Amino acid sequence: MKRIFLAILLLFTLIGKAQSTASKNVSTFTIEAPQLNTSKKIWIYLPENYSKDIQKKYSVIYMHDAQNLFDAKTSYSGEWNVDEKLDSLKAPVIVVGIEHGNEKRIDELTPFKNEKYGGGNADDYLEFIVKTLKPHIDKNYRTKTKAKNTILFGSSLGGLVSYYGALKYPEVFGKAGVFSPSFWFSPEIYTFTEKQSKIKTKIYFLCGDKESDDMVNDLTKMKRLLDTKRCYCLHLDKIKIVKGGEHNEKLWKDHFTEAILWLGYK
């Protein structure tokens, strides 16, 4: 499974040949990322009525792998339809999608090194989001800036870095969407969790039972560890295991709406 998983990661650089499906509410810009010694293309979704009510402020969802979120033309194997799904909900939320770094994706989205695959540069990637990108978004768009209004969301390695980032920056990210997280990449993610004195982040976990031999066990292990850091009675996390679910965009697309509704975005 891990060999197939890494092969898929390498193929993320491919660009689809489909026509663009991004809605009129989606635009892009490029911003310097000094922490990563590069520039990043950012996709931004604004709710339908953003330009009409100039006083209203919005919660923000920061998402990874932006190529797969809005547009079939740039996606690896199908988009999440994030724009259409939020349009249908009339959700008062802004989405900021960060493009992955192609061959640098593994490095950027993993907090700890893997002996075989390397990686481990997520601290710089998250510092870019927290200290460069978020201040830019808050300055140029009408955002609700508190942690309770800021969600970090991703799948696979993006799920891993979303979980890690939400724990590392609880004053910034009050909620996290953690789909099919690659906890297998390094056992240090469990050690990192154990070292936290108290975890108040609201987290939605999701995986499919056909993803790998370890995915369900890894997710269950992390959920049990989290239960030692806060009272279960607070209902700050939810875990959903999808029968027949595989490690792909379809699984994540099909369950994005319910995750966002559970996390809350108002």
N, C-alpha and C positions, 0 to 999 in steps of 0.2 A: 504493500500500500504506500509506504513512504517513497519508494522509487517512482511509482506512478505520480504521487503528489508532487515531487520535485520536477518531474518531467512537465507537468502541467504548469508549474511556476515558470519554467523557462519559456513555455509557449505563450505566456502572457504578453510577450512583446509583439505578437502578431496582431495585425489590424484587420478587422472584419471588412467585407466588401459590400455589406448591406447599405441601403440608403439611410441617411441620418433620421433618427426618430426622436431626437431631443425636442422638447416642447419650446414654445416661444418664451417660456418663463425661465429658461436655462441660458446662461451666458458663461464666458470664460475670460480669464485674465492670467497673466504671468507675474510672479513675484519672486524677488531674490530670496534665496534661502541660505544665508551666510553660515548657518550651523552645519549645512551639508555641502558647502562649497559648490552650489549649483543654483539653478532657478527652477521653480515649480509651476506647472500649469494647474490652475485652480478652476473648477467648475462650480458655479453658484446657481442655486434654484431659489427664486423669490416667489412667494405666494401670489395668487391671482390678483388680490386687491392691494398689493404692496404700494403701488403708485397712487392709489386713490385716497387712502387714509394716511396722510403724512404725519400724523401724530402717533400712530400705533407702533409699538415695538414688538419684536418677535424672538422667540427661543431659537436656538441654533443647534443643528446636528452636524458634527464634523465626521466625515466619512473617508475611508481610504479607498484605493483602487478606483478612482473616479472614472476611469475609462469604461468601467462596467456598470455604472449606476444609471445613466440617462440615455445612452445612445447605442443602438445596435451596431452602428458603423464602426465604433471604436472598441466594442466589447470583444472579449476573447471567445465566449461561447454563449452569448445572450445577455441582455441587460437586465437590471433589476426593475426597470420601469418606475424608479423612485418619483420622477416628476408626475407621471400620470396617476400614480397611487395617491400622492399628496393632493393633487388637483381634485381627485374624486372625493377626498375627505374634506376638502376646503380647509386644510390644516394651516393654522397660522404659525408657520415655522419656516425658517431659512435653512437650506442645506448647503454646506460647503464641502465639496468633494476634492480630495487631493490626489493628483495622479501619482501612480506608483513609479518608482525609478527604474523600470525595465530591469536591466541586469543588476541594479542595486536594490531591487525590491526586498530580497531576503535580508540584506544587511540593514535596511531602514526599518523593517517591521519586526525585528526580533530583538528583545532586550538582553538576551544572553547568548553566548556563542554555542554552536553545536560543533562537536569534535570533527564531524565529517563535512558539514555544509557551511561552516563559518558563521557569519552574521554577527549580531550583537551591537548594532549601532542605533537602536531605537531611542536611546536617551537624547541623541542629537536631533533625531526626527521629531520627537515630542517637544523638545525645546523650540524647534522651529514653529510648531503649531502654537505653543503657548506664548512665546515671546515675540514672534514676528507676525505670523498669520492672524491669530486671534485679535491682537491689537489693531491690525489693519482692517479686519472685518468690523470690529466694534466702532472704529472711527468712520468708516465709509457707509455703513448700513445701520438701520435702526434695530438694534439688538437689545435683548435682555441679557445682561452680562453676568448675572450670578450663576453659581454652580448648578443650582436647581433648574436652571433654564438652559443648560449646556450639556449635550449628549455626545459621547464618543462612540462610534459604531463601525463595525467591520466584520469580515468573515475570514476564516482560515488564518493566515498570518495576520490579517487585519483584525481578526477576533482576538488573537493573542495580544497584539499591541494595544487594542482598545481596553482589554482587561487590565493590562499592566499600567497603561497611561492613566486610567481612572483611579487606580490605587495610588499611583505616584503623585498625582495632582488632584487630590480630592477637593481642594479649594477652587479648582477650575472646572472639573467635570463632575457633576453630581449624579450622572446616569451613564450607563454603558449598554450597548447592544453587542453581545458577544456570540457570534454565530460560528459554529464549527471551529473553535479555537485550537490552534496547533500547540497545545500544551506539551506534546511529545518532544518538541524541538529542544527543550532543555528542562531538566528537573528543578533548576534554580527558580522557576516561576512559583513552585510550591514553597520553597524556602523563603522567597520574597513575601509571599502571602502570610506565612507563619510569623514573620517578623513584624507585621503590622499590629499595632496595639488595639486598634478599633477601626472597623470598616463600615462607613455609613452610606457608601455608594449603592444606588439602586441599579440592579443588573438583570438583564434578560438573557439567559443562556438558551441556545438552540443547537441541536445536531440531529443527524439522521442515523438510524441504526444500521445502515448499510455503508457507512463511510469508511470504516476501518475496524480492525479487531480491537483497537484501543480507545477510539473516540468516546464511546459512551462511558467506559470505565474512567477515563481521564476526567471527563466532565463531572461525573458523579463524585470522584475523589475531591475535586476542587470545591464542589458544592458543600460537601461535608466539612471541609476545612473552613470554608466561609462561615458555617454555622457555629464554629467555635469563636468567631470574632464579633458576633452580634446575636441578639435574641431572634429566634425564628419567628416569634410573635409579631415582629415588625414588618414581615413580608417584604423585605427589601430585595429579594431575588426570586426569580422564577426559572425553572429549567423545563424545557420541552424537548422530548425525544420523538422524532417523527418516524413512524413506521415506514420502512422502505426508502427513507430519505438518503440520497447520495451526496457526495461532496461536489456540488456544482451550483451554478447560478440559479438554476430552477428552484432548488430547495430554499435558497436565501431570498429570492424574489417572492416566492409564494408565501413567506412568513414575515416579510418586512412590515406589512401593515399592522398585524396583530402585535408585533413587538413594540412598535412605536406607540400604539394605543395603550399598551400596558405600561410602558415607561412614562407616558404623559409628556406633552410638549407645550403646555400652556403656562 
